[in-house]
C-alpha cells in the first residue's frame, strides 16, 4: 500500500496535487477508496518473489563455489 503513495509522490504532477505523503494518502483514501492502495500489488509481489528467488539461488551457488575454493574455511 505504501508503494502507491510513493509512486504518486514521485510523479511530475505530485507537486501541484499533494502537500506531502500523508496528504497524498488521505486524498487517495477519500477520492479513490481504500482498495486503490492495493492496486498493482500482484505484479509487485510477483517481481519480489522472482527476484528473491534469483538472489537466494545466486547466494547458494556462490557459497558452494567459495566452499570448493577454500574447503578449510580459512578465508571465508
N, CA, C and O of each residue as an XYZ file, in Angstrom:
304
protein
N       0.799     -1.228      0.000
C       0.000      0.000      0.000
C       0.835      1.283      0.000
O       0.438      2.279     -0.604
N       1.956      1.262      0.656
C       2.779      2.467      0.705
C       3.423      2.744     -0.652
O       3.798      3.882     -0.937
N       3.553      1.721     -1.487
C       4.131      1.911     -2.816
C       3.264      2.812     -3.681
O       3.784      3.556     -4.512
N       1.954      2.755     -3.497
C       1.060      3.620     -4.268
C       1.344      5.081     -3.925
O       1.447      5.922     -4.818
N       1.467      5.377     -2.649
C       1.765      6.749     -2.219
C       3.138      7.167     -2.738
O       3.299      8.280     -3.238
N       4.123      6.286     -2.624
C       5.480      6.597     -3.094
C       5.482      6.898     -4.589
O       6.107      7.861     -5.033
N       4.787      6.078     -5.356
C       4.738      6.263     -6.803
C       4.046      7.570     -7.163
O       4.502      8.299     -8.045
N       2.958      7.862     -6.487
C       2.247      9.117     -6.748
C       3.119     10.321     -6.405
O       3.120     11.313     -7.134
N       3.851     10.240     -5.315
C       4.695     11.361     -4.898
C       5.880     11.560     -5.846
O       6.417     12.664     -5.939
N       6.283     10.518     -6.537
C       7.402     10.619     -7.474
C       6.971     11.136     -8.841
O       7.816     11.468     -9.672
N       5.673     11.206     -9.078
C       5.197     11.660    -10.384
C       5.418     13.167    -10.539
O       5.589     13.889     -9.556
N       5.412     13.617    -11.770
C       5.653     15.030    -12.051
C       4.519     15.915    -11.548
O       4.747     17.076    -11.209
N       3.307     15.385    -11.495
C       2.149     16.169    -11.068
C       2.012     16.271     -9.554
O       1.167     17.024     -9.070
N       2.805     15.548     -8.808
C       2.653     15.482     -7.352
C       2.827     16.840     -6.685
O       2.154     17.140     -5.699
N       3.710     17.646     -7.211
C       3.989     18.938     -6.576
C       2.736     19.811     -6.499
O       2.522     20.509     -5.507
N       1.930     19.773     -7.521
C       0.718     20.585     -7.531
C      -0.473     19.931     -6.855
O      -1.422     20.613     -6.469
N      -0.429     18.613     -6.710
C      -1.583     17.896     -6.164
C      -1.507     17.631     -4.669
O      -2.528     17.659     -3.982
N      -0.314     17.375     -4.160
C      -0.169     16.937     -2.767
C       0.835     17.808     -2.023
O       1.831     18.256     -2.589
N       0.554     18.038     -0.747
C       1.472     18.798      0.106
C       2.622     17.919      0.590
O       3.777     18.343      0.635
N       2.274     16.680      0.953
C       3.256     15.723      1.462
C       2.688     14.314      1.311
O       1.593     14.144      0.775
N       3.411     13.319      1.770
C       2.977     11.925      1.615
C       1.684     11.644      2.370
O       0.818     10.920      1.877
N       1.553     12.209      3.551
C       0.332     11.996      4.327
C      -0.876     12.587      3.605
O      -1.936     11.963      3.552
N      -0.719     13.786      3.050
C      -1.792     14.417      2.283
C      -2.156     13.559      1.079
O      -3.333     13.413      0.747
N      -1.159     13.001      0.434
C      -1.387     12.109     -0.705
C      -2.214     10.901     -0.281
O      -3.181     10.545     -0.955
N      -1.844     10.272      0.821
C      -2.567      9.094      1.301
C      -4.010      9.434      1.655
O      -4.921      8.668      1.344
N      -4.222     10.566      2.297
C      -5.581     10.974      2.674
C      -6.428     11.228      1.434
O      -7.585     10.812      1.377
N      -5.861     11.907      0.443
C      -6.619     12.190     -0.782
C      -6.942     10.908     -1.542
O      -8.041     10.770     -2.079
N      -6.009      9.981     -1.593
C      -6.287      8.699     -2.247
C      -7.419      7.997     -1.517
O      -8.343      7.485     -2.150
N      -7.357      7.967     -0.200
C      -8.384      7.312      0.627
C      -9.761      7.920      0.363
O     -10.734      7.198      0.146
N      -9.835      9.248      0.382
C     -11.125      9.936      0.240
C     -11.665      9.900     -1.180
O     -12.857      9.669     -1.382
N     -10.805     10.125     -2.164
C     -11.262     10.286     -3.541
C     -11.345      8.976     -4.319
O     -12.180      8.841     -5.214
N     -10.490      8.016     -3.989
C     -10.437      6.793     -4.786
C     -10.784      5.539     -4.004
O     -11.055      4.495     -4.598
N     -10.781      5.623     -2.696
C     -11.136      4.477     -1.872
C      -9.921      3.697     -1.389
O      -8.809      3.838     -1.897
N     -10.184      2.873     -0.392
C      -9.128      2.095      0.255
C      -8.504      1.082     -0.701
O      -7.301      0.831     -0.639
N      -9.305      0.508     -1.574
C      -8.798     -0.532     -2.484
C      -7.695     -0.019     -3.404
O      -6.886     -0.802     -3.901
N      -7.660      1.271     -3.627
C      -6.633      1.849     -4.501
C      -5.233      1.622     -3.950
O      -4.276      1.509     -4.717
N      -5.102      1.554     -2.631
C      -3.784      1.339     -2.033
C      -3.181     -0.006     -2.441
O      -1.962     -0.169     -2.407
N      -4.007     -0.951     -2.820
C      -3.516     -2.272     -3.211
C      -3.500     -2.463     -4.723
O      -3.265     -3.573     -5.200
N      -3.746     -1.405     -5.479
C      -3.684     -1.545     -6.932
C      -2.230     -1.765     -7.348
O      -1.329     -1.065     -6.885
N      -2.018     -2.724     -8.207
C      -0.669     -3.038     -8.665
C       0.135     -3.900     -7.725
O       1.329     -4.102     -7.948
N      -0.482     -4.412     -6.682
C       0.280     -5.205     -5.712
C       0.631     -6.597     -6.235
O       1.661     -7.154     -5.857
N      -0.208     -7.161     -7.094
C       0.079     -8.508     -7.614
C       1.346     -8.513     -8.471
O       2.205     -9.370     -8.259
N       1.501     -7.593     -9.431
C       2.759     -7.582    -10.188
C       3.978     -7.302     -9.308
O       5.046     -7.878     -9.521
N       3.819     -6.423     -8.324
C       4.943     -6.119     -7.431
C       5.340     -7.338     -6.620
O       6.528     -7.634     -6.489
N       4.367     -8.048     -6.075
C       4.681     -9.254     -5.307
C       5.314    -10.318     -6.193
O       6.227    -11.027     -5.768
N       4.826    -10.427     -7.431
C       5.425    -11.370     -8.370
C       6.880    -11.049     -8.633
O       7.725    -11.943     -8.680
N       7.170     -9.771     -8.804
C       8.555     -9.354     -9.038
C       9.421     -9.627     -7.817
O      10.560    -10.074     -7.952
N       8.892     -9.363     -6.629
C       9.658     -9.609     -5.407
C       9.966    -11.090     -5.220
O      11.077    -11.455     -4.836
N       8.983    -11.936     -5.491
C       9.201    -13.383     -5.357
C      10.247    -13.846     -6.365
O      11.148    -14.612     -6.024
N      10.127    -13.383     -7.594
C      11.063    -13.770     -8.646
C      12.480    -13.292     -8.324
O      13.429    -14.072     -8.408
N      12.628    -12.024     -7.959
C      13.970    -11.505     -7.672
C      14.546    -12.125     -6.401
O      15.752    -12.356     -6.316
N      13.693    -12.395     -5.413
C      14.160    -13.063     -4.197
C      14.683    -14.451     -4.492
O      15.682    -14.880     -3.915
N      14.009    -15.158     -5.390
C      14.462    -16.485     -5.786
C      15.813    -16.443     -6.480
O      16.668    -17.296     -6.246
N      15.998    -15.456     -7.326
C      17.278    -15.311     -8.026
C      18.400    -15.005     -7.033
O      19.474    -15.603     -7.101
N      18.151    -14.083     -6.118
C      19.168    -13.722     -5.120
C      19.524    -14.928     -4.261
O      20.702    -15.185     -4.011
N      18.527    -15.663     -3.811
C      18.774    -16.836     -2.981
C      19.583    -17.887     -3.744
O      20.534    -18.452     -3.203
N      19.208    -18.148     -4.997
C      19.927    -19.139     -5.799
C      21.377    -18.707     -6.037
O      22.290    -19.529     -5.946
N      21.592    -17.439     -6.337
C      22.949    -16.944     -6.563
C      23.779    -17.011     -5.279
O      24.964    -17.343     -5.325
N      23.176    -16.702     -4.151
C      23.881    -16.781     -2.871
C      24.318    -18.212     -2.596
O      25.469    -18.455     -2.231
N      23.410    -19.151     -2.769
C      23.732    -20.556     -2.510
C      24.838    -21.047     -3.444
O      25.756    -21.742     -3.009
N      24.753    -20.691     -4.712
C      25.764    -21.121     -5.682
C      27.122    -20.491     -5.354
O      28.154    -21.158     -5.437
N      27.121    -19.217     -4.985
C      28.364    -18.541     -4.620
C      28.998    -19.186     -3.399
O      30.208    -19.405     -3.372
N      28.196    -19.490     -2.391
C      28.725    -20.132     -1.187
C      29.285    -21.521     -1.505
O      30.291    -21.938     -0.932
N      28.635    -22.220     -2.408
C      29.122    -23.542     -2.822
C      30.478    -23.418     -3.511
O      31.389    -24.196     -3.228
N      30.618    -22.450     -4.409
C      31.888    -22.241     -5.116
C      32.991    -21.790     -4.158
O      34.135    -22.230     -4.278
N      32.658    -20.924     -3.220
C      33.654    -20.482     -2.242
C      34.078    -21.623     -1.327
O      35.239    -21.703     -0.925
N      33.152    -22.492     -1.004
C      33.476    -23.650     -0.172
C      34.430    -24.593     -0.906
O      35.318    -25.184     -0.292
N      34.246    -24.731     -2.214
C      35.148    -25.565     -3.006
C      36.529    -24.917     -3.097
O      37.542    -25.615     -3.081
N      36.574    -23.602     -3.191
C      37.849    -22.894     -3.308
C      38.623    -22.892     -1.991
O      39.853    -22.840     -1.999
N      37.921    -22.947     -0.870
C      38.562    -22.907      0.444
C      37.854    -23.896      1.376
O      37.070    -23.490      2.234
N      38.136    -25.206      1.204
C      37.424    -26.216      1.988
C      37.662    -26.114      3.500
O      36.800    -26.508      4.285
N      38.804    -25.597      3.907
C      39.094    -25.479      5.341
C      38.496    -24.210      5.948
O      38.559    -24.001      7.160
N      37.929    -23.387      5.112
C      37.268    -22.142      5.521
C      38.189    -21.219      6.317
O      37.800    -20.638      7.331
N      39.426    -21.105      5.820
C      40.373    -20.198      6.465
C      40.044    -18.738      6.149
O      40.236    -17.856      6.986
N      39.551    -18.496      4.944
C      39.370    -17.125      4.483
C      37.909    -16.733      4.304
O      37.624    -15.602      3.912
N      37.010    -17.613      4.573
C      35.584    -17.299      4.378
C      34.933    -17.115      5.723
O      33.734    -16.844      5.797
